[in-house]
Amino acid sequence: MTTIVFIQPDGTRREVDAKAGESGMQAAVRAGVDGIVGECGGACMCATCHVQVSEADDARIGPREAIEEEMLESVLDDVSPASRLSCQIKLRPDLEGLVLNVVEVV
């Protein structure tokens, strides 16, 4: 198991034990993390699992694939380098302690 941390918009911190190979979205939905819906089931067809990551954690995760980039650009007015879809973050042991900031939906 890999422990990842979800930070809510209000600063509440939630640690979740994730299975290797599971996506950040799957771990969040399984654990009932508020703000992560995963409406498309992880098919990269929505942005209901949008999170923000630090530059250091982004380097650990690796770059966005083209499909993730396209989805973010189609649903967000201003895509930041920190924007990620948690369904596209595959968890593995070396991502222990990964912090995913849940984005408040407005």
DRENGUKOL-499956 format. One line per field, with one value per residue (C-alpha): z, y, x; residue number from 1; residue in one letter. Coordinates in nm, 4 decimals, padded with zeros to 6 digits. Each point is the difference from the previous one (the first is absolute). Layout:
# DRENGUKOL-499956
pz	(Z|...) .
py	(Y|...) .
px	(X|...) .
n	(NUM|...) .
res	(A|...) .
***
This chain:
# DRENGUKOL-499956
pz	(00.0000|-00.0681|00.2196|-00.1893|00.1444|-00.1234|00.1124|-00.0088|-00.1065|00.3686|00.0902|00.1481|-00.0532|-00.0789|-00.0254|-00.2189|-00.0415|-00.3711|-00.1771|-00.2476|-00.3525|00.1227|-00.1201|00.2352|-00.0982|00.0770|00.3414|00.0754|-00.1086|00.1928|00.3121|-00.0472|-00.0428|-00.0461|-00.3295|-00.2008|-00.1973|-00.2880|-00.2030|-00.3087|00.2005|-00.0885|-00.3783|-00.0130|-00.1344|00.2701|00.2585|00.3128|00.1486|-00.0573|00.2528|00.0361|00.0737|00.1092|-00.2461|00.1956|-00.0043|-00.3660|-00.0785|00.1921|-00.1884|-00.3434|-00.2760|-00.1111|-00.2994|-00.2989|00.0869|00.3522|-00.1361|-00.2503|00.2639|00.2401|-00.2740|-00.1085|00.3455|00.1758|-00.0908|00.1302|00.0186|00.2416|00.0026|00.3296|-00.1537|-00.0297|-00.0365|00.2856|-00.2197|-00.2021|00.3007|00.0388|00.3527|00.0805|00.3120|-00.0919|00.0152|00.3769|00.1578|-00.3279|00.0727|-00.2201|00.0587|-00.0747|-00.2141|00.1146|-00.2641|-00.0554) .
py	(00.0000|00.3556|00.2815|00.3098|00.3228|00.1966|00.3621|00.1465|00.3641|00.0872|-00.1503|-00.3249|-00.2769|-00.3559|-00.2910|-00.2907|-00.3391|-00.0756|-00.3259|-00.0208|00.0559|00.1782|00.3559|00.2948|00.0385|-00.3641|00.0261|00.3217|-00.1328|-00.3243|00.2009|00.2508|00.3066|00.3053|00.1834|-00.2968|-00.1437|-00.1928|00.0287|-00.1669|-00.2858|00.0939|00.0184|00.3537|00.1262|00.2535|00.2019|-00.0984|-00.1285|00.3186|00.0558|00.2281|-00.1368|00.1643|00.0320|-00.2598|-00.2502|00.0712|-00.1009|-00.3253|-00.0744|00.0839|00.2220|00.0148|-00.2139|00.1742|-00.1267|00.1447|00.3289|00.0194|-00.0735|00.2598|00.2624|-00.0767|00.0430|00.2562|00.3657|00.0196|-00.3251|00.0343|-00.2166|-00.1425|-00.1189|-00.3765|-00.2531|-00.2449|-00.2803|00.0273|-00.0302|-00.3662|-00.0717|-00.1947|-00.0439|00.2786|00.2493|-00.0495|00.3267|00.1493|00.3070|00.0705|00.3298|-00.0338|00.2887|00.1760|-00.0157|00.3415) .
px	(00.0000|00.1030|-00.1259|-00.1060|-00.1353|-00.2995|-00.0253|-00.3496|-00.0548|-00.0536|00.3401|-00.1336|00.2546|-00.1118|00.2441|-00.1081|00.1641|00.0117|00.0653|00.2875|-00.1306|-00.3107|-00.0519|-00.0184|-00.3660|-00.0801|00.1640|-00.1887|-00.3392|00.0517|00.0867|-00.2834|00.2215|-00.2230|00.0463|00.1274|-00.2902|00.1540|-00.3195|00.1520|00.1512|00.3549|-00.0337|00.1422|-00.3333|-00.0866|00.1855|-00.1901|00.3248|00.2016|00.2794|00.2999|00.3464|00.3217|00.2850|00.2003|-00.2874|-00.0705|00.3584|-00.0579|-00.3222|00.1355|-00.1361|-00.3616|-00.0888|-00.1610|-00.3499|00.0241|00.1312|-00.2867|-00.2644|00.1374|00.0139|-00.3561|-00.1555|00.2181|00.0309|00.3554|00.1973|00.2884|00.3123|-00.1322|-00.3296|-00.0344|-00.2786|00.0367|-00.1382|00.3208|00.2315|00.0894|00.1139|00.3128|00.2153|00.2445|-00.2913|-00.0323|-00.1128|-00.1266|-00.2131|-00.3015|-00.1815|-00.3717|-00.1225|-00.3136|-00.2695|-00.1577) .
n	(1|2|3|4|5|6|7|8|9|10|11|12|13|14|15|16|17|18|19|20|21|22|23|24|25|26|27|28|29|30|31|32|33|34|35|36|37|38|39|40|41|42|43|44|45|46|47|48|49|50|51|52|53|54|55|56|57|58|59|60|61|62|63|64|65|66|67|68|69|70|71|72|73|74|75|76|77|78|79|80|81|82|83|84|85|86|87|88|89|90|91|92|93|94|95|96|97|98|99|100|101|102|103|104|105|106) .
res	(M|T|T|I|V|F|I|Q|P|D|G|T|R|R|E|V|D|A|K|A|G|E|S|G|M|Q|A|A|V|R|A|G|V|D|G|I|V|G|E|C|G|G|A|C|M|C|A|T|C|H|V|Q|V|S|E|A|D|D|A|R|I|G|P|R|E|A|I|E|E|E|M|L|E|S|V|L|D|D|V|S|P|A|S|R|L|S|C|Q|I|K|L|R|P|D|L|E|G|L|V|L|N|V|V|E|V|V) .
***
